[in-house]
Amino acid sequence: AIFTAQQKFQIISGLGLVMGRKERLILHGGISMGQVQGALGRFKDDGTEMYNLGDNPVVPMENKFRFGYFFGFTYNITGFKINNKP
């Protein structure tokens, strides 16, 4: 779960795949979901802008619940050492 600076709650869920023992490659990915704010309808079907902002440059906004995805990878080049000294 993620809380943004504006206290909007978002959820991420995913899986990871670890390959290797000392020098490891980790691949991870999944879905994200949450409330986002976006412009209310951007363009008409012919590609022209829907809004004539004129003297008041305020774009109408709306809140939407959206789904997205994420993907990442990590490579550990140093390996790790276990210190067996008491």
MOPAC internal coordinates of N, CA, C and O (Angstrom, degrees):
PM7 1SCF
backbone

  N    0.0000 0     0.00 0     0.00 0    0    0    0
  C    1.4519 1     0.00 0     0.00 0    1    0    0
  C    1.5318 1   109.09 1     0.00 0    2    1    0
  O    1.2310 1   120.72 1   -32.63 1    3    2    1
  N    1.2993 1   116.22 1   147.37 1    3    2    1
  C    1.4610 1   122.93 1  -179.04 1    5    3    2
  C    1.5212 1   108.70 1  -130.07 1    6    5    3
  O    1.2310 1   120.31 1   -43.63 1    7    6    5
  N    1.3146 1   117.02 1   136.37 1    7    6    5
  C    1.4551 1   122.27 1   169.86 1    9    7    6
  C    1.5179 1   107.38 1  -113.27 1   10    9    7
  O    1.2310 1   120.06 1   -54.16 1   11   10    9
  N    1.3340 1   117.49 1   125.84 1   11   10    9
  C    1.4567 1   121.45 1   179.38 1   13   11   10
  C    1.5233 1   109.91 1   -85.92 1   14   13   11
  O    1.2310 1   120.48 1    -4.00 1   15   14   13
  N    1.3133 1   116.69 1   176.00 1   15   14   13
  C    1.4635 1   121.62 1  -179.85 1   17   15   14
  C    1.5256 1   111.43 1   -61.30 1   18   17   15
  O    1.2310 1   120.03 1   151.01 1   19   18   17
  N    1.3198 1   117.54 1   -28.99 1   19   18   17
  C    1.4663 1   121.35 1   179.01 1   21   19   18
  C    1.5314 1   111.20 1   -90.35 1   22   21   19
  O    1.2310 1   120.20 1  -165.73 1   23   22   21
  N    1.3498 1   117.23 1    14.27 1   23   22   21
  C    1.4637 1   123.96 1   178.68 1   25   23   22
  C    1.5241 1   112.83 1    60.98 1   26   25   23
  O    1.2310 1   120.44 1  -145.62 1   27   26   25
  N    1.3302 1   116.76 1    34.38 1   27   26   25
  C    1.4600 1   120.04 1   173.86 1   29   27   26
  C    1.5262 1   107.86 1   -90.68 1   30   29   27
  O    1.2310 1   120.97 1   -47.53 1   31   30   29
  N    1.3064 1   115.76 1   132.47 1   31   30   29
  C    1.4621 1   122.40 1  -175.89 1   33   31   30
  C    1.5263 1   109.55 1   -88.37 1   34   33   31
  O    1.2310 1   120.52 1   -49.05 1   35   34   33
  N    1.3281 1   116.62 1   130.95 1   35   34   33
  C    1.4511 1   122.06 1   176.85 1   37   35   34
  C    1.5182 1   108.77 1  -132.82 1   38   37   35
  O    1.2310 1   120.60 1   -27.36 1   39   38   37
  N    1.3171 1   116.46 1   152.64 1   39   38   37
  C    1.4601 1   122.25 1  -178.60 1   41   39   38
  C    1.5191 1   108.86 1  -122.05 1   42   41   39
  O    1.2310 1   120.73 1   -43.03 1   43   42   41
  N    1.3376 1   116.21 1   136.97 1   43   42   41
  C    1.4531 1   120.89 1   172.04 1   45   43   42
  C    1.5284 1   107.98 1  -125.88 1   46   45   43
  O    1.2310 1   120.90 1   -35.84 1   47   46   45
  N    1.3214 1   115.88 1   144.16 1   47   46   45
  C    1.4403 1   121.21 1   179.30 1   49   47   46
  C    1.5193 1   108.19 1  -145.86 1   50   49   47
  O    1.2310 1   120.66 1   -43.92 1   51   50   49
  N    1.3273 1   116.33 1   136.08 1   51   50   49
  C    1.4518 1   117.83 1  -178.52 1   53   51   50
  C    1.5116 1   112.17 1  -166.97 1   54   53   51
  O    1.2310 1   121.90 1     3.90 1   55   54   53
  N    1.3215 1   113.97 1  -176.10 1   55   54   53
  C    1.4577 1   122.37 1  -179.67 1   57   55   54
  C    1.5166 1   109.58 1  -129.11 1   58   57   55
  O    1.2310 1   121.30 1   -20.64 1   59   58   57
  N    1.3205 1   115.12 1   159.36 1   59   58   57
  C    1.4563 1   120.74 1   176.55 1   61   59   58
  C    1.5186 1   110.56 1  -132.16 1   62   61   59
  O    1.2310 1   120.75 1   -28.91 1   63   62   61
  N    1.3116 1   116.16 1   151.09 1   63   62   61
  C    1.4542 1   122.91 1   178.44 1   65   63   62
  C    1.5176 1   107.76 1  -125.06 1   66   65   63
  O    1.2310 1   120.09 1   -60.60 1   67   66   65
  N    1.3321 1   117.43 1   119.40 1   67   66   65
  C    1.4586 1   123.06 1  -178.81 1   69   67   66
  C    1.5195 1   108.01 1  -103.99 1   70   69   67
  O    1.2310 1   120.67 1   -53.60 1   71   70   69
  N    1.3495 1   116.32 1   126.40 1   71   70   69
  C    1.4671 1   121.50 1   179.41 1   73   71   70
  C    1.5235 1   108.79 1  -124.54 1   74   73   71
  O    1.2310 1   120.73 1   -53.77 1   75   74   73
  N    1.3372 1   116.21 1   126.23 1   75   74   73
  C    1.4500 1   121.09 1   178.57 1   77   75   74
  C    1.5139 1   112.32 1   109.59 1   78   77   75
  O    1.2310 1   121.66 1   -16.92 1   79   78   77
  N    1.3557 1   114.43 1   163.08 1   79   78   77
  C    1.4655 1   119.31 1   178.35 1   81   79   78
  C    1.5160 1   111.19 1  -105.98 1   82   81   79
  O    1.2310 1   120.19 1   117.53 1   83   82   81
  N    1.3235 1   117.24 1   -62.47 1   83   82   81
  C    1.4660 1   120.18 1  -178.39 1   85   83   82
  C    1.5251 1   111.71 1   -89.87 1   86   85   83
  O    1.2310 1   120.63 1   128.33 1   87   86   85
  N    1.2969 1   116.40 1   -51.67 1   87   86   85
  C    1.4638 1   120.46 1   175.59 1   89   87   86
  C    1.5219 1   106.38 1  -100.65 1   90   89   87
  O    1.2310 1   121.16 1   -73.46 1   91   90   89
  N    1.3164 1   115.38 1   106.54 1   91   90   89
  C    1.4601 1   120.73 1  -169.63 1   93   91   90
  C    1.5171 1   112.52 1  -108.08 1   94   93   91
  O    1.2310 1   121.44 1   -36.76 1   95   94   93
  N    1.3174 1   114.86 1   143.24 1   95   94   93
  C    1.4559 1   123.32 1   170.66 1   97   95   94
  C    1.5271 1   106.41 1  -112.22 1   98   97   95
  O    1.2310 1   120.72 1   -52.62 1   99   98   97
  N    1.3180 1   116.23 1   127.38 1   99   98   97
  C    1.4545 1   121.01 1  -179.46 1  101   99   98
  C    1.5250 1   107.95 1  -121.14 1  102  101   99
  O    1.2310 1   120.65 1   -58.10 1  103  102  101
  N    1.3215 1   116.35 1   121.90 1  103  102  101
  C    1.4624 1   122.74 1   175.72 1  105  103  102
  C    1.5227 1   107.39 1  -108.77 1  106  105  103
  O    1.2310 1   120.19 1   -45.53 1  107  106  105
  N    1.3210 1   117.24 1   134.47 1  107  106  105
  C    1.4548 1   120.04 1   178.97 1  109  107  106
  C    1.5208 1   109.75 1  -143.73 1  110  109  107
  O    1.2310 1   121.46 1   -28.57 1  111  110  109
  N    1.3121 1   114.82 1   151.43 1  111  110  109
  C    1.4581 1   120.37 1  -179.83 1  113  111  110
  C    1.5130 1   110.09 1  -169.19 1  114  113  111
  O    1.2310 1   120.98 1   -10.69 1  115  114  113
  N    1.3221 1   115.73 1   169.31 1  115  114  113
  C    1.4526 1   119.70 1  -179.91 1  117  115  114
  C    1.5064 1   111.98 1   171.50 1  118  117  115
  O    1.2310 1   121.05 1    19.27 1  119  118  117
  N    1.3177 1   115.59 1  -160.73 1  119  118  117
  C    1.4554 1   121.14 1  -178.88 1  121  119  118
  C    1.5259 1   110.15 1  -112.04 1  122  121  119
  O    1.2310 1   121.57 1   -25.66 1  123  122  121
  N    1.3118 1   114.61 1   154.34 1  123  122  121
  C    1.4653 1   121.30 1   173.90 1  125  123  122
  C    1.5221 1   107.21 1  -128.12 1  126  125  123
  O    1.2310 1   120.79 1   -30.00 1  127  126  125
  N    1.3057 1   116.09 1   150.00 1  127  126  125
  C    1.4583 1   120.02 1   179.02 1  129  127  126
  C    1.5162 1   109.63 1  -150.56 1  130  129  127
  O    1.2310 1   121.30 1   -30.73 1  131  130  129
  N    1.3142 1   115.11 1   149.27 1  131  130  129
  C    1.4489 1   118.94 1   178.72 1  133  131  130
  C    1.5149 1   112.76 1   167.80 1  134  133  131
  O    1.2310 1   121.18 1    -1.92 1  135  134  133
  N    1.3064 1   115.36 1   178.08 1  135  134  133
  C    1.4544 1   123.72 1  -179.20 1  137  135  134
  C    1.5277 1   109.33 1   -81.86 1  138  137  135
  O    1.2310 1   119.95 1   -52.57 1  139  138  137
  N    1.3275 1   117.70 1   127.43 1  139  138  137
  C    1.4637 1   122.13 1   176.23 1  141  139  138
  C    1.5190 1   109.21 1  -129.59 1  142  141  139
  O    1.2310 1   121.33 1   -20.79 1  143  142  141
  N    1.3177 1   115.06 1   159.21 1  143  142  141
  C    1.4608 1   120.21 1   177.80 1  145  143  142
  C    1.5168 1   108.55 1  -111.51 1  146  145  143
  O    1.2310 1   120.22 1   -48.46 1  147  146  145
  N    1.3287 1   117.19 1   131.54 1  147  146  145
  C    1.4547 1   121.02 1  -178.92 1  149  147  146
  C    1.5158 1   110.92 1  -143.68 1  150  149  147
  O    1.2310 1   121.40 1   -11.56 1  151  150  149
  N    1.3278 1   114.93 1   168.44 1  151  150  149
  C    1.4625 1   120.72 1   179.21 1  153  151  150
  C    1.5231 1   109.56 1   -66.22 1  154  153  151
  O    1.2310 1   120.88 1   -38.32 1  155  154  153
  N    1.3043 1   115.92 1   141.68 1  155  154  153
  C    1.4563 1   122.39 1   179.75 1  157  155  154
  C    1.5180 1   108.60 1   -81.04 1  158  157  155
  O    1.2310 1   119.63 1   -78.50 1  159  158  157
  N    1.3261 1   118.31 1   101.50 1  159  158  157
  C    1.4634 1   122.69 1   178.84 1  161  159  158
  C    1.5135 1   112.60 1    56.02 1  162  161  159
  O    1.2310 1   119.07 1   -66.66 1  163  162  161
  N    1.3063 1   119.38 1   113.34 1  163  162  161
  C    1.4606 1   121.40 1  -172.46 1  165  163  162
  C    1.5194 1   113.97 1   -92.02 1  166  165  163
  O    1.2310 1   120.05 1   133.07 1  167  166  165
  N    1.3376 1   117.51 1   -46.93 1  167  166  165
  C    1.4590 1   120.38 1  -172.06 1  169  167  166
  C    1.5221 1   111.18 1  -133.66 1  170  169  167
  O    1.2310 1   121.57 1   -24.42 1  171  170  169
  N    1.3260 1   114.61 1   155.58 1  171  170  169
  C    1.4589 1   120.63 1   172.61 1  173  171  170
  C    1.5200 1   108.22 1   -79.86 1  174  173  171
  O    1.2310 1   120.78 1    -6.84 1  175  174  173
  N    1.3260 1   116.12 1   173.16 1  175  174  173
  C    1.4674 1   120.99 1  -178.96 1  177  175  174
  C    1.5264 1   112.77 1   -61.58 1  178  177  175
  O    1.2310 1   120.00 1   151.60 1  179  178  177
  N    1.3366 1   117.61 1   -28.40 1  179  178  177
  C    1.4723 1   119.46 1  -178.65 1  181  179  178
  C    1.5270 1   112.46 1   -85.80 1  182  181  179
  O    1.2310 1   119.58 1  -176.48 1  183  182  181
  N    1.3456 1   118.41 1     3.52 1  183  182  181
  C    1.4603 1   122.11 1   175.80 1  185  183  182
  C    1.5192 1   114.28 1    92.00 1  186  185  183
  O    1.2310 1   119.37 1   176.12 1  187  186  185
  N    1.3262 1   118.81 1    -3.88 1  187  186  185
  C    1.4629 1   120.84 1   178.69 1  189  187  186
  C    1.5288 1   109.37 1   -82.24 1  190  189  187
  O    1.2310 1   121.20 1   -22.27 1  191  190  189
  N    1.3288 1   115.32 1   157.73 1  191  190  189
  C    1.4653 1   119.79 1  -179.85 1  193  191  190
  C    1.5193 1   110.48 1   -67.70 1  194  193  191
  O    1.2310 1   121.10 1   -37.87 1  195  194  193
  N    1.3228 1   115.51 1   142.13 1  195  194  193
  C    1.4540 1   121.26 1  -177.79 1  197  195  194
  C    1.5261 1   111.83 1   -79.41 1  198  197  195
  O    1.2310 1   120.21 1   154.01 1  199  198  197
  N    1.3349 1   117.21 1   -25.99 1  199  198  197
  C    1.4624 1   120.50 1  -174.05 1  201  199  198
  C    1.5243 1   110.63 1  -109.11 1  202  201  199
  O    1.2310 1   121.08 1   -41.32 1  203  202  201
  N    1.3103 1   115.53 1   138.68 1  203  202  201
  C    1.4553 1   121.38 1   168.71 1  205  203  202
  C    1.5231 1   105.24 1  -104.50 1  206  205  203
  O    1.2310 1   120.52 1   -81.98 1  207  206  205
  N    1.3278 1   116.61 1    98.02 1  207  206  205
  C    1.4580 1   120.49 1  -172.68 1  209  207  206
  C    1.5200 1   113.14 1   -71.89 1  210  209  207
  O    1.2310 1   119.90 1   151.25 1  211  210  209
  N    1.3183 1   117.79 1   -28.75 1  211  210  209
  C    1.4513 1   121.29 1   177.46 1  213  211  210
  C    1.5137 1   113.16 1    51.57 1  214  213  211
  O    1.2310 1   120.29 1    52.22 1  215  214  213
  N    1.3454 1   117.04 1  -127.78 1  215  214  213
  C    1.4636 1   121.94 1  -177.88 1  217  215  214
  C    1.5334 1   112.85 1   -83.39 1  218  217  215
  O    1.2310 1   120.01 1   168.80 1  219  218  217
  N    1.3147 1   117.58 1   -11.20 1  219  218  217
  C    1.4628 1   121.39 1  -176.83 1  221  219  218
  C    1.5345 1   109.03 1  -114.74 1  222  221  219
  O    1.2310 1   119.74 1   -92.30 1  223  222  221
  N    1.3330 1   118.10 1    87.70 1  223  222  221
  C    1.4698 1   120.78 1  -174.84 1  225  223  222
  C    1.5371 1   113.35 1   -78.73 1  226  225  223
  O    1.2310 1   120.64 1  -120.20 1  227  226  225
  N    1.3458 1   116.38 1    59.80 1  227  226  225
  C    1.4551 1   120.96 1   177.65 1  229  227  226
  C    1.5256 1   107.92 1  -115.98 1  230  229  227
  O    1.2310 1   120.49 1   -63.38 1  231  230  229
  N    1.3141 1   116.67 1   116.62 1  231  230  229
  C    1.4577 1   121.36 1   179.88 1  233  231  230
  C    1.5223 1   108.78 1   -84.87 1  234  233  231
  O    1.2310 1   119.73 1   -50.45 1  235  234  233
  N    1.3278 1   118.13 1   129.55 1  235  234  233
  C    1.4710 1   119.79 1   177.63 1  237  235  234
  C    1.5275 1   110.67 1   -62.14 1  238  237  235
  O    1.2310 1   120.70 1   -46.67 1  239  238  237
  N    1.3277 1   116.26 1   133.33 1  239  238  237
  C    1.4633 1   121.83 1  -177.18 1  241  239  238
  C    1.5247 1   109.67 1  -117.81 1  242  241  239
  O    1.2310 1   121.46 1   -23.89 1  243  242  241
  N    1.3503 1   114.82 1   156.11 1  243  242  241
  C    1.4576 1   120.77 1   175.35 1  245  243  242
  C    1.5191 1   109.13 1  -141.97 1  246  245  243
  O    1.2310 1   120.84 1   -27.38 1  247  246  245
  N    1.3234 1   116.00 1   152.62 1  247  246  245
  C    1.4643 1   121.83 1   175.65 1  249  247  246
  C    1.5204 1   108.61 1   -92.88 1  250  249  247
  O    1.2310 1   121.01 1   -44.52 1  251  250  249
  N    1.3323 1   115.68 1   135.48 1  251  250  249
  C    1.4594 1   121.56 1  -179.58 1  253  251  250
  C    1.5265 1   108.75 1  -133.84 1  254  253  251
  O    1.2310 1   120.80 1   -30.86 1  255  254  253
  N    1.3113 1   116.07 1   149.14 1  255  254  253
  C    1.4636 1   121.30 1   170.60 1  257  255  254
  C    1.5168 1   105.99 1   -94.85 1  258  257  255
  O    1.2310 1   120.35 1   -62.84 1  259  258  257
  N    1.3327 1   116.95 1   117.16 1  259  258  257
  C    1.4608 1   121.08 1  -173.57 1  261  259  258
  C    1.5255 1   111.12 1  -122.74 1  262  261  259
  O    1.2310 1   121.31 1   -24.91 1  263  262  261
  N    1.3189 1   115.10 1   155.09 1  263  262  261
  C    1.4530 1   123.34 1   174.20 1  265  263  262
  C    1.5191 1   108.75 1  -111.03 1  266  265  263
  O    1.2310 1   120.21 1   -34.46 1  267  266  265
  N    1.3084 1   117.20 1   145.54 1  267  266  265
  C    1.4560 1   122.70 1   177.09 1  269  267  266
  C    1.5181 1   108.89 1  -145.24 1  270  269  267
  O    1.2310 1   120.81 1    13.10 1  271  270  269
  N    1.2964 1   116.06 1  -166.90 1  271  270  269
  C    1.4561 1   120.51 1  -179.73 1  273  271  270
  C    1.5166 1   109.46 1  -144.85 1  274  273  271
  O    1.2310 1   120.86 1   -16.22 1  275  274  273
  N    1.3255 1   115.96 1   163.78 1  275  274  273
  C    1.4582 1   120.95 1   174.83 1  277  275  274
  C    1.5168 1   108.75 1  -142.55 1  278  277  275
  O    1.2310 1   121.00 1   -24.96 1  279  278  277
  N    1.3157 1   115.70 1   155.04 1  279  278  277
  C    1.4477 1   123.18 1   178.65 1  281  279  278
  C    1.5257 1   107.69 1  -148.06 1  282  281  279
  O    1.2310 1   120.45 1   -37.84 1  283  282  281
  N    1.3115 1   116.75 1   142.16 1  283  282  281
  C    1.4556 1   119.96 1   178.54 1  285  283  282
  C    1.5087 1   111.43 1  -155.78 1  286  285  283
  O    1.2310 1   121.21 1   -14.82 1  287  286  285
  N    1.2997 1   115.29 1   165.18 1  287  286  285
  C    1.4527 1   120.02 1   175.26 1  289  287  286
  C    1.5145 1   109.18 1  -145.34 1  290  289  287
  O    1.2310 1   121.25 1   -28.24 1  291  290  289
  N    1.3224 1   115.21 1   151.76 1  291  290  289
  C    1.4563 1   123.08 1   178.23 1  293  291  290
  C    1.5145 1   107.62 1  -135.99 1  294  293  291
  O    1.2310 1   120.82 1   -40.76 1  295  294  293
  N    1.3333 1   116.04 1   139.24 1  295  294  293
  C    1.4594 1   120.11 1   177.04 1  297  295  294
  C    1.5091 1   108.14 1  -127.66 1  298  297  295
  O    1.2310 1   120.31 1   -57.74 1  299  298  297
  N    1.3234 1   117.01 1   122.26 1  299  298  297
  C    1.4529 1   123.59 1  -179.59 1  301  299  298
  C    1.5279 1   107.40 1   -97.01 1  302  301  299
  O    1.2310 1   119.67 1   -74.35 1  303  302  301
  N    1.3367 1   118.24 1   105.65 1  303  302  301
  C    1.4651 1   121.17 1  -175.11 1  305  303  302
  C    1.5160 1   113.50 1   -89.73 1  306  305  303
  O    1.2310 1   119.18 1   166.95 1  307  306  305
  N    1.3009 1   119.17 1   -13.05 1  307  306  305
  C    1.4649 1   120.84 1  -174.75 1  309  307  306
  C    1.5182 1   113.51 1   -93.87 1  310  309  307
  O    1.2310 1   119.40 1   164.35 1  311  310  309
  N    1.3003 1   118.75 1   -15.65 1  311  310  309
  C    1.4572 1   119.84 1  -171.53 1  313  311  310
  C    1.5138 1   108.55 1    68.68 1  314  313  311
  O    1.2310 1   119.33 1    -1.08 1  315  314  313
  N    1.3055 1   118.89 1   178.92 1  315  314  313
  C    1.4518 1   118.02 1   175.33 1  317  315  314
  C    1.5180 1   109.05 1  -128.90 1  318  317  315
  O    1.2310 1   121.11 1   -28.73 1  319  318  317
  N    1.3092 1   115.49 1   151.27 1  319  318  317
  C    1.4513 1   121.85 1  -177.27 1  321  319  318
  C    1.5242 1   109.10 1  -111.49 1  322  321  319
  O    1.2310 1   121.48 1   -39.38 1  323  322  321
  N    1.3202 1   114.78 1   140.62 1  323  322  321
  C    1.4634 1   120.19 1   175.02 1  325  323  322
  C    1.5172 1   107.21 1  -108.58 1  326  325  323
  O    1.2310 1   120.48 1   -57.96 1  327  326  325
  N    1.3075 1   116.68 1   122.04 1  327  326  325
  C    1.4527 1   122.43 1  -178.98 1  329  327  326
  C    1.5196 1   108.51 1   -90.40 1  330  329  327
  O    1.2310 1   120.56 1   -67.47 1  331  330  329
  N    1.3387 1   116.53 1   112.53 1  331  330  329
  C    1.4652 1   121.81 1  -177.81 1  333  331  330
  C    1.5171 1   113.93 1   -91.59 1  334  333  331
  O    1.2310 1   119.51 1  -172.83 1  335  334  333
  N    1.3078 1   118.55 1     7.17 1  335  334  333
  C    1.4666 1   120.76 1  -179.84 1  337  335  334
  C    1.5166 1   110.24 1   -76.18 1  338  337  335
  O    1.2310 1   119.94 1   -39.13 1  339  338  337
  N    1.3685 1   117.72 1   140.87 1  339  338  337
  C    1.4742 1   120.57 1   179.25 1  341  339  338
  C    1.5094 1   113.04 1   -69.93 1  342  341  339
  O    1.2310 1   120.10 1   180.00 1  343  342  341

